[in-house]
Amino acid sequence: MNGLRNVWWILVAVSAAVLPAQAVAQAREIVVGQVAPFSGSQAVTGRAIHAGARLYIDHVNAQGGVGGAKIRLVTRDDAQQATRTVSLARELIERESPVALLGTVGTTNVEALIADGILQRSGVPLVGAVSGASSAIAGSNVFVIKASYHEEINRLFTNLAALGIKRVGLVYQDDALGQDVITGAETAAVRHGIDLIARTGYPRNTVEVESSVAAMLEAAPQVVFLGATTAAAIEFVRQYRVGGGDATLYGMSIIDTRQLLDKLGPEGARGFAFSVVLPLETQRTIAVNLEYLRLRERSDDPDLSGRSIEGFIAAKALVHALRNASGTPAPASVVRSLRTMRQVDLGGYQIDFAQPGRAGSRYVDFAMLGDGGRVVH
């Protein structure tokens, strides 16, 4: 009888020890940080990327999180200033101990993080860096989920050459983004027999495109390629059309075409062509896109836009890595998990981080805004 009583007390003691441990496991959280522009000229992009990431993370949390732990997304506003990106990333990593950073916007900003060495020192990965520049893709602990700018430009120039279009003008943002665009354009131009008859830059974080508009009107290329961010691209299109420019305008994938359509209207945006490196809202056969659209319909977040799918897919890639990280997710295990992602299907969109120095995707397509703002593939 005493033996049974002793066994009973042992079971009670074990249960008492296990239950608090279970409660702690359920209460713990996984911190993910985002340092991005939520104010300033690129705020529309930072907020859109954040909204997409938040949409997926909220969905995961509603389903029980990752291994019973909820994900907490912590943000800092760098106003697109590279020095602030670095200082805020340091502060966030020190105070919040995130397992990863997500969705930092801008080539110059990502380059600043790489140059500072904070990602290497802390071991914290940056997933879904919003840049397709070679310098960003090659950065240690940086994981880019979309095709590179060079891949994007090369595919465009391949198509232009096939159409017999040889005279191209280049408008670029005068910073690290622009320098990467220039390098990619020069290489692709030589490869495909394209003549870059004019090139002109505008100041970073501005919409001061007047001189660029004048240069393109004077050069009269067949195509103007915009290596520009959203706000500046919108202003260029507006001024160029008012000035009588009739070249076909091709924008990079980083330009938010919904914003462009909203600002310029269907007639002002008609004929604007653009690269596609992530699923478009109109592509209803891609599973990850259908998932995004379904969740977006239930959301009242005003920051969800055409660019938000990038944040959504970045968050989905990170959650995949978190679920496959050994033990409790920590920066080192998350990095290892990311590096083993080879041809991972996130729902009709594949990610491959297994090759160092390569972007996670090589998917590039093109589309155009047609009559009434309709997207034509």
Residue pairs with C-beta under 8 A, 6 or more apart in sequence:
25 68
25 69
26 68
26 69
28 69
29 69
29 70
29 71
29 72
30 65
30 66
30 69
30 70
30 71
30 72
30 99
30 322
30 329
31 71
31 72
31 74
31 96
31 97
31 98
31 99
32 57
32 71
32 72
32 73
32 74
32 98
32 99
32 100
32 101
32 102
32 318
33 73
33 74
33 75
33 76
33 89
33 92
33 93
33 96
33 98
33 100
33 101
33 102
34 49
34 50
34 53
34 73
34 74
34 75
34 76
34 101
34 102
34 103
34 104
35 75
35 76
35 78
35 85
35 88
35 89
35 92
35 101
35 104
36 45
36 46
36 49
36 50
36 75
36 76
36 77
36 78
36 103
36 104
36 105
36 130
37 43
37 45
37 46
37 77
37 78
37 79
37 80
37 105
37 106
38 46
38 47
38 50
38 75
38 77
38 79
39 77
39 79
40 79
40 80
40 81
40 205
41 80
41 205
41 206
41 207
41 229
41 231
42 80
42 105
42 106
42 205
42 229
42 230
42 231
43 79
44 230
44 231
44 256
44 259
44 305
44 307
45 105
45 130
45 229
45 230
45 254
45 256
45 307
46 77
46 80
46 103
46 105
47 303
48 256
48 303
48 304
48 305
48 306
48 307
48 308
48 310
48 311
49 103
49 105
49 128
49 130
49 307
49 308
49 310
49 311
49 314
50 73
50 75
50 103
50 303
50 311
51 301
51 303
51 304
51 305
51 308
51 311
52 292
52 304
52 307
52 308
52 309
52 310
52 311
52 312
52 313
52 314
52 315
53 73
53 102
53 103
53 128
53 311
53 312
53 314
53 315
54 73
54 301
54 311
54 315
55 292
55 295
55 296
55 299
55 301
55 304
55 308
55 311
55 312
55 315
56 292
56 295
56 311
56 312
56 315
56 316
56 319
57 71
57 73
57 315
57 319
59 295
60 66
60 71
60 319
61 70
61 71
65 71
66 319
66 322
66 323
66 329
67 323
67 329
69 329
71 319
71 322
73 102
74 92
74 96
74 98
76 88
76 89
76 91
76 92
77 88
78 84
78 85
78 88
78 104
78 109
80 105
80 106
80 109
80 205
82 106
82 108
82 109
82 111
82 112
83 112
85 104
85 106
85 109
85 112
85 113
86 112
86 113
86 116
86 118
89 101
89 104
89 113
89 118
90 116
90 118
92 98
92 101
93 101
93 118
93 122
93 124
98 124
98 331
99 124
99 322
99 329
99 330
99 331
99 334
100 124
100 125
100 126
100 127
100 318
100 321
100 331
100 334
101 119
101 124
101 125
101 126
101 127
102 126
102 127
102 128
102 311
102 314
102 315
102 318
103 127
103 128
103 129
103 130
103 310
103 311
103 314
104 110
104 113
104 126
104 129
104 130
105 130
105 131
106 130
106 131
106 177
107 131
107 133
107 135
107 136
107 175
107 176
107 177
107 180
108 175
108 176
108 177
108 204
110 126
110 129
110 130
110 131
110 133
110 135
110 136
110 139
110 142
111 133
111 135
111 136
111 139
111 176
113 119
113 126
113 139
113 142
114 135
114 136
114 139
114 140
114 142
118 124
119 125
119 126
119 139
119 140
119 141
119 142
120 140
120 141
122 331
123 141
123 331
123 332
123 335
124 141
124 331
125 141
125 142
125 143
125 331
125 334
125 335
125 338
126 139
126 141
126 142
126 143
127 143
127 145
127 314
127 317
127 318
127 321
127 338
128 143
128 144
128 145
128 310
128 311
128 313
128 314
128 315
128 317
128 318
129 136
129 139
129 142
129 143
129 144
130 254
130 310
131 137
131 144
131 177
132 144
132 146
132 147
132 148
132 149
132 150
132 151
132 152
132 253
132 254
132 277
132 359
133 148
133 149
133 176
133 177
133 180
134 148
134 149
134 150
134 180
134 183
135 176
135 180
136 142
136 144
137 144
137 148
137 357
137 358
137 359
138 357
141 335
143 317
143 338
143 353
143 360
144 359
144 360
145 310
145 313
145 314
145 317
145 351
145 359
145 360
145 361
146 253
146 277
146 278
146 310
146 359
146 360
146 361
146 363
147 253
147 277
147 359
147 361
147 362
147 363
147 364
148 359
149 177
149 180
149 181
149 184
149 227
149 252
150 180
150 183
150 184
150 187
150 188
151 359
151 362
151 364
152 184
152 252
152 253
152 275
152 277
152 364
153 181
153 184
153 185
153 188
153 225
154 184
154 187
154 188
154 191
155 275
155 364
155 366
156 188
156 225
156 250
156 275
156 366
157 168
157 185
157 188
157 189
157 191
157 192
157 194
158 188
158 192
159 366
160 166
160 168
160 192
160 194
160 223
161 192
161 193
161 194
165 194
165 222
165 223
166 193
166 194
166 195
166 222
167 195
167 197
167 221
167 222
167 223
168 185
168 189
168 194
168 195
168 196
168 197
168 221
168 222
168 223
168 224
168 225
169 196
169 197
169 198
169 199
169 200
169 215
169 216
169 219
169 221
169 223
169 224
169 225
169 247
170 181
170 182
170 185
170 196
170 198
170 199
170 200
170 224
170 225
170 227
171 199
171 200
171 201
171 202
171 209
171 212
171 216
171 224
171 225
171 226
171 227
171 228
171 236
172 178
172 181
172 182
172 199
172 200
172 201
172 202
172 227
172 228
173 181
173 201
173 202
173 204
173 227
173 228
173 229
173 232
174 201
174 202
174 203
174 204
175 204
177 204
177 227
177 229
178 201
178 227
181 227
181 252
182 199
182 227
185 196
185 199
185 225
185 227
186 196
188 194
189 195
189 196
197 219
197 221
198 215
198 216
198 218
198 219
198 221
200 211
200 212
200 215
200 216
201 212
202 208
202 209
202 211
202 212
202 228
202 232
202 236
206 232
207 231
207 232
207 234
207 235
209 228
209 232
209 235
209 236
209 239
210 239
212 236
213 236
213 239
213 240
213 243
213 245
214 243
216 224
216 240
216 245
216 247
217 240
217 243
217 244
217 245
220 247
221 247
222 247
222 248
223 247
223 248
223 249
223 250
224 240
224 245
224 247
224 248
224 249
224 250
225 250
226 233
226 236
226 249
226 250
226 251
226 252
226 255
227 252
228 236
228 251
228 252
228 255
229 254
229 255
230 254
230 255
230 256
230 259
230 260
230 307
233 251
233 255
233 260
234 259
234 260
234 263
234 264
237 249
237 260
237 264
237 268
237 269
237 272
238 263
238 264
238 268
240 249
241 268
248 271
248 273
249 271
249 272
249 273
250 273
250 274
250 275
251 257
251 260
251 272
251 273
251 274
251 275
252 274
252 275
253 274
253 275
253 276
253 277
253 278
255 274
256 305
256 306
256 307
257 269
257 272
257 274
257 306
257 369
257 375
258 305
258 306
258 307
259 305
259 306
260 269
260 272
260 369
261 269
261 369
261 373
266 369
266 371
266 372
266 373
269 369
269 373
270 369
270 370
270 371
270 373
271 368
271 369
271 370
272 368
272 369
273 366
273 367
273 368
273 369
274 366
274 367
274 368
274 369
275 364
275 365
275 366
276 364
276 365
276 366
276 367
277 361
277 363
277 364
277 365
278 309
278 310
278 313
278 349
278 363
279 286
279 288
279 289
279 292
279 309
279 348
279 349
280 289
280 306
280 367
280 375
281 289
281 293
281 306
281 309
281 375
282 375
282 377
283 289
284 290
284 293
285 348
286 347
286 348
286 349
287 347
287 348
288 312
288 313
288 316
288 346
288 347
288 348
288 349
289 309
289 347
289 348
289 349
290 347
291 347
292 308
292 309
292 312
296 304
296 308
313 346
313 349
313 351
316 346
316 347
317 338
317 341
317 344
317 346
317 351
317 360
318 334
320 341
320 344
320 346
320 351
321 334
321 337
321 338
321 341
322 329
322 334
322 337
324 337
324 340
325 333
325 334
325 336
325 337
326 333
326 336
326 337
327 333
338 353
339 353
339 354
340 353
340 354
341 351
341 352
341 353
341 354
341 360
342 352
342 353
342 354
343 350
343 351
343 352
344 350
344 351
344 352
349 361
349 363
350 361
350 363
351 360
351 361
352 358
352 360
352 361
353 360
365 377
366 377
367 375
367 376
367 377
368 375
368 376
369 375
369 376
370 376
